[in-house]
Amino acid sequence: MKKILALLLALICVQTVYAQKEYGLKFSSLINDNLTLENAIRLGLENNSAFLTAKQEIIIAEQKVSEAKFRYLPQFSLQGTATWYDLDYPMVLPDSVANRFLPGNGLYGDKDQFYGVGVTATQYLYSGGRINGTLKMARANLKQVQSRYEIVKNAVVLDIKKSFTGLLYAQHNAKLTQEVLALSEKWYKHPTGDLWNKIRIRALLADLKSKRNQAESELKKAQLAMLVSLNKELNSRVTIKGDFAPVKTDWDLPHLNLWAMEFRPELKSAIYALEADNIAIDLALSKRYPDVILNASYEQLGVNSLDDVNKQVSLAVRLPIPYNFSEQIAEKKAEQQKSSLRRAAIEDKIRVQVAESFENMLFWQTEALDRQTAYNELNALLTQAAKNTPKTGTAPLEALQDYLQAAQGYFQAVRNNAVAKAELEWAIGQDL
């Protein structure tokens, strides 16, 4: 018994820790300084039109569920009529004015007007499951809309994560190239040696300056990409902060596949589409059954006053006879089979996406750690060489270029590592 309780507690804890973050919380669009990744995601969702449209679709689907529930209740109508007539033959007024029967001139003397007020109630006692099926269809549609909302949200979150990581990388790369260029210019403010040596030094300095300019250009592009992901004005100023270090996952592929089957909204949407098709078949089959309708009305009517009273209670049985009954059944069954095949194809596609993202994540988390070790060693050697080693000839500049290349490789690995993690989280449908 204790083992069972411990297992349940562990499952609850895991569900709590690894539950999908709710990024749809309100975040002030006026706050643009030092955005963390989570706040950037909230700000991006708050400004994203596709995400906001998906939220409105949920509201519409919820209202349709409420409308379907009202079909269980009696339908009441209250109506008053005033009719002036000149008839040579009796007639029945249209349905819009209560189907009132007018006997013609002479019944009420020379009067040519008639008044009436009444209330009518109609209740379906039995509908062959059509009302219940309509409610089930509305609920299935709501689930599909909610899944589409999650699909849009996951896509927006992935885009913001990539832009955020790209901007962090660009910031660190621009800072790195500027520091290396400043250090090289400090060392070689007045180059010495023969002309061939000076030419080589000037060429190496120009190359470092070109890399610095390229890094600044990439930084501006990354800032623009961040503004686009946040759906901000292109002249806005946004700053971000976050850890720029290797990340890793300790989960194995079978666990991630199980999570993907549980959390991916695309698969949920396919499941709900199949459910909707099953309901559609039931609705088509329900046309074989009659409607049993209870109707009651109370009216007061007359020529000069409302003294006359009409009361009635009717029980009606109505059996629809559609010509295309068999065709509808065949159509709905074909759609059901189509949804089943689509669901199987989505499952296979998700497994492939998870496997590819997982392998990409494993490679870059290992590669980033290896490059980090080399970067730290080179950083320590550069610090020592800058203090104790004379800066003559082209060897120091060549060493700076090699250091810059290794440092940029490490930063690129960290960026790719973070992007791989974001893509893996998208593939399984939740944050790790």
Number of C-alpha atoms within 10 A of each C-alpha: 6 7 8 9 10 11 12 12 12 12 12 11 12 11 11 10 11 11 13 14 11 8 19 16 12 11 17 11 14 7 13 16 11 13 17 15 18 15 19 27 26 23 27 27 26 20 17 19 12 14 23 16 13 20 19 14 17 20 15 14 20 18 14 19 20 14 14 20 16 13 15 14 11 15 13 13 11 12 13 14 14 12 14 10 12 10 13 10 9 11 13 12 13 10 8 9 14 16 11 17 11 17 14 15 16 11 9 13 7 8 14 15 15 19 17 22 17 18 15 19 15 18 17 18 15 15 19 19 17 19 19 17 21 20 22 19 23 22 20 23 22 22 21 24 23 21 22 21 21 22 20 20 22 21 14 19 23 19 21 27 23 21 22 30 25 23 25 22 24 24 19 16 24 20 15 18 25 19 14 19 24 14 15 21 16 10 16 20 9 8 18 13 12 9 10 8 15 17 13 14 24 14 12 18 19 13 14 23 19 14 19 21 15 15 22 19 14 19 21 15 15 21 25 21 20 27 21 17 25 25 16 19 10 12 8 10 12 17 15 19 13 12 10 14 15 21 17 17 12 7 10 9 14 12 10 22 20 12 16 25 17 14 19 21 22 21 22 20 22 22 20 23 22 22 19 24 23 18 22 23 19 17 22 19 17 17 18 14 16 17 20 16 16 17 17 15 17 15 19 17 19 15 16 10 11 14 11 11 13 10 12 10 13 10 13 13 12 11 13 10 11 10 8 8 13 11 11 17 17 13 13 19 16 13 19 21 14 13 21 18 14 17 21 14 13 15 19 11 13 20 20 14 18 24 18 15 22 23 13 18 24 16 15 24 21 16 17 25 19 13 21 21 12 15 21 13 11 18 14 10 12 16 10 11 13 13 8 8 10 10 16 15 17 18 11 20 24 14 13 19 21 13 19 22 14 17 22 20 16 24 25 19 25 25 25 24 27 26 24 25 25 23 24 27 21 23 26 26 23 20 14 19
